[in-house]
Amino acid sequence: MEISGNTAFYAGLSTIQTGQNRVDQAAGQIANTTIERSVTSQSSEVQVDRLLSVDRSQQSDEARNIVDMAQGKHQVELGAKVAKASDEMLGTLIDTFA
């Protein structure tokens, strides 16, 4: 008897990878915004006033990135639960001690 790959297990692993990628991308965007702000803090007040309009539009992007990080975290946790449940089910469906 041949046992093929457990699709639920691989779906869980894929979800973990997707969630991790989401967290990595959002964290990178937040880090880039932080670097840009540190550069503007060394500018003159006139330049900072001009850049504030850009910062206001970036605030929504920052909030979106924080939400994406939280979603990625939950996605990883749920993927791990799916993979774990799938692994536990495999042991109950096949009598490995016979």
Residue pairs with C-beta under 8 A, 6 or more apart in sequence:
3 94
6 86
6 87
6 90
8 82
8 83
8 85
8 86
8 89
9 82
9 83
9 86
9 87
9 90
11 79
11 82
11 86
12 79
12 80
12 81
12 82
12 83
12 84
12 85
12 86
13 79
13 83
14 79
15 75
15 76
15 78
15 79
15 82
16 75
16 76
16 79
16 80
16 83
17 79
18 75
18 79
19 71
19 72
19 73
19 74
19 75
19 76
19 77
19 78
19 79
20 72
20 76
21 72
22 68
22 69
22 71
22 72
22 75
23 68
23 69
23 72
23 73
23 76
25 68
26 65
26 66
26 68
26 69
26 72
27 65
27 69
29 61
29 65
30 62
30 65
30 66
30 69
33 58
33 61
33 62
33 65
37 55
40 47
40 48
40 51
40 55
41 48
43 51
